[in-house]
């Protein structure tokens, strides 16, 4: 029999954007249309939201912050401000310190400035903090210290050192959301209800269509009702588009992407309390902790130690990298 193709509609879900597929394909950093300040190469709101993308990524950032902050002995920055500044540096690849001065113009201390709203002005000298209601506050170079992870593509902003694990973090998140949607709404994979009964009443057909519309969930495939009178065997057939019971590699996707995220942060699994698979071992945690401090913690703290040349002797950063509490 003939089917009017123009009137036939086959839909299996709305198009969904791929998060950050080409996020690092940029030629450089350019000013805003008004030319006031440079736009960061990677959206800072997106990076901030990535902390909650999956358990591994957010946990790695907090772990690295905690391991470095606990080695802090003294300096111009309160411990709470150091912890917040480390979160910014690890999340955005940029962090900012406000210089407080005494009556004589000398440095009296440092304070944390939230990195999410900080921008480098187009003159390449001043910094700007964006405020609510379109307001802003500008700072001169002697008022703010800008810490950043070096980016060879541009030297205005830094980018996070874990950025190579971004896609793995998003894949881990997508796999979790996919499985959650299935359990919340079993119609996630969708199906086709096919009918060839020529006696199907229009009222019953419309009722079936209405039920399909009510069964749609966020991100779910749309189920399709297809009625072709005298079109083949069996009056009604239910044809699944997909089957969650089949091997969808959910566990492998979760495990491999989680390993990629931890590798991007260079955090040893044994220090995150992970259990080894099978009869294997993740190594001696005491030895691993010592190596981790001597490599990653010292390197992260070096960002602050490098500022000592610009600080008075009584306000210089001091850290203790000896690992004795594990012994």
N, C-alpha and C positions, 0 to 999 in steps of 0.2 A: 504494500500500500504506500501511497505518497505521503510524505511528511513535510509540512511547511517549515523549512529550516529557519526562515526569518523570524518565526514565532516560537521556535524551540529555544529554550534557555537552559544551558547546562552550566551550573555554577558550583564550585567546590570550595568556596571560601574567599574572603576579601584579601587583596594583596597586602602584605606586611613588609615594612622596610627592613633591610638587613642592617643591623647596627654596626656602624663604623667599618664597613667593608674596605673602604679606601681612606681610612682616617689619617694615614700618614703620607698620602700622596699630595703634599703641598710644596709649592715652589719657594716659600719663604713666609715672612710675616709682613703684613701690610697694614697701613693705617685705616681707621674708620673712614666712612665717606666724608665726614667733616674734617678729617685729618687731625683729630685731637690726640689720639693715642693708638698704639698698635694692638691689633686683635690677636689674642693668643692663638698659636697654631692648632691647638686641640681645645675643643669646648670645655671650659672649666666646670660647668654644671654637669656635663656628662661624666667627667672624671670623678666628681664628687659622688654622683649617684652610683658609680662603679663599685664603691666600697660595700654596697649592699647587693651587688650582683650575685655573689655566691659566698658560701662560708669560708672558702679558702682564701680568696683575695682580701676580703676585709680583715680576716684573722691574721694574715701575714703582715699587713700594714701595722696593726696594733702590736703584734709580736715584735716587729723590728723597732717600733717606737719604745716599747717597754724595755727591751734589752739595752737600748742606748741610754734611755733616761735614767736607768738605775745605776749607771756608771758615773753619772754627773755628781761631782763633789761640790763645786762652788763656781761662781761667775756672776756676770752682770744680769743674768736672766733668771727670774724665779722659776722653780721647778715646773709649776703649772704652765707657765708660758713656754718653757722648753718643750714640754710634752705636746702642746698645741702646735708649736712651730714645726716639730718633727712630723706631725700628721700632715701638715700642709706640704712639707718638702717631699714626703713619700707619696702623697696623693696627686699633687699637681706637678712635681718637679721644680716648684718655686716656693720660697717662703720669705717673709719680710719681717724685719726687726726695727721697731721705732726707737730712735736714739733719744734718751732723756738727758737733759743737760742741767747743770747747776747754775747758780747765779753768775759764776765767772765764765760760763760758756764751756766748761769741761764736761766730759761724759759722766753722768751720775748713774746710769743703768740702761738696760734695754727692756723693751716690752714687745710682745707678739702683736702683729697686725694680721688680721684674717686675710689669707691669700686669695680667696675666691673672688674678691672684688677689687684687687689691686691690678693696675695696668701701668705699662711703661708709656710715657708720653711720646708723641711723635718727634719731639725735639731731641730725643735720645738722652735727655739729662734728668728731667723731673719724673716723679712717679705720681700716679693719681689713684685715689681710693674712691670708688663709686659708692654713693649713698642712696638711700631711698628718696623717691620723689624727684629723680633727675638731678639731685644735688651731688656734689663731689668735693674732695679735699685734695689739694696738691701738696707734694712734699719736695723739698730740695734734696740734692744728693747727700748732704751732710745730716739729713734728718732720718733717713731710712737706709738700712743695709739689706741688700737683695741677695739671697742665697738661691742658687739654681744648679740643676743638673745640666751639664753641657750638651747642646744639640748641634751637631755638625752642619745641619741644614740652615740654621740661623743662630744668632748670638744674642737675641733680645730676651727671649724667654727660655726657660729650661723645659724639658719634658721628663716624665717619670721614667725611672730606670727599668720598670717592669712592663713597659708598653708593649714589648714583644709578646706578652702573655694575654693581651687584651682579648683576642679572638677566642682563646681557650676559656677565659673567664665567662664570656658571653655564651659560648657553646654549652658550658656547664649550666648556666642559668636557663638557657632555652630548653635543655633536656629536662630539667626539673619542672619548668612551667608546663611543658608538654605532658609530662606524666601527671601533674596535678590537675590539669584540665580534663584529662581522661577520667580520673576518679571523681571529680566534681560533676562532670557531665559526660555520661557514657557515649553521647553522640559526637564526641570529638572527632572520631575518624569518619563519621558520616556513612551513609549507605544510599542505595537506590532501591526504591520500591517500584517494581514493574508490574503493571496490570494489563491483561489482554481481554478482560471480560467485557463484551459489548453491551451487557446489561447493567453496567455500573451506572448508578443514578448520579446526576449532576450534584445533588445535595450531598451525597456521600463523598463524592470526589472533592467537593469544596471543604468538607469537614476534615478530610485527610490532609489537604493542603494547609489548613489552619493549624492542625496539630504539628506539622513540620515546622511552621513558622514559630510556634511557641517553644519548640525544643532547641532552638539555636542558642548557643552560648558564646561568650567572648572568645574569639579566635578559633571557633569550631568550624569544621567543614559543614556546609549546608547539605542536608539530605534532599534527595531529589525524588519526586513522584513522576513517573513516566507512564502514561496511559496510551496504549496502541491497541485498539480493538482488533481482535482476530489476528494479533501479530505473532503468535507462536504458541508453544506448549505452556500448559499450566496457567491458571487464571491470575494468580498472584505469585510473585517471586521477590524475595528480599536478598539483595546483592550487596555485600559489604565492600566498601572501597579499600579499607585496610583492616588489619586485625592486630590488636595490641598483644594478643597471646603469642604472636610470632616473634622471632628473635629480632628485636629492634635495637639490640646492642646498647640498651640503656645503661647497664652497669659498666660496660667498657667505656662508653662515652664519658660517664661521670668520673671514672677512675683516671682515665688518661688525661682528660682536661684538667682535673684537680692536680695531677702530677706536673703538668705544664705550668700551671699557675704558681705552684710552690717553687718550681725551677726558675721561673721568671723573677721571683723574689729571693731566690737562693736561700731558702729556709729549710734546714734539714728536717725530715719528717719526724725523727725521734724527739726533737725539741718541741714539736707540736702535739706530742702525746699520741701519735698514731701507732696502731698495733701492726707488727709485721705480718705479711701474708704468708700463709703456710708455716713451714718450719724455719723460715729465714730470720734474719736479724737486721735491725736498723743501726747497729753499732752501739758502742759505749756512750751513753749520754754525757758523761763527764768529759771525755776526750773530745766529743763533738762540740760541746759547749765552749771549750777552750779554743778550739780552732775557729769556731764561729765568731767569738769575741775578737780574736786577733785579726780576723779578715773583715767581716762585715761591720761589726760594731765600731771598730777603730776607724774604718773608712767613712762611716756615716758621721761619727763625731768629728772627723777632720774638717768638715764643713764649718764647724764652730771654732775649732782650734785655729783655723786660718785667719779668724778675725782678731786674734790676740795682738797682731802687729798694729792694729788700729785702736786698741784699748789700753787704758792705763794699767800698770802692773797689779794694782789692787782689785781690778775688775776683770781679770783674764779668766777664760774658761779653763776649768780643771776637771779631768776625768780620771777614774781609776779602772784600768782594764784588767786587773788581776782577778782570776776566777778561783776563789777559795771556798765559797759557800757550798759548792757541790761536793767538796772532798770530805 
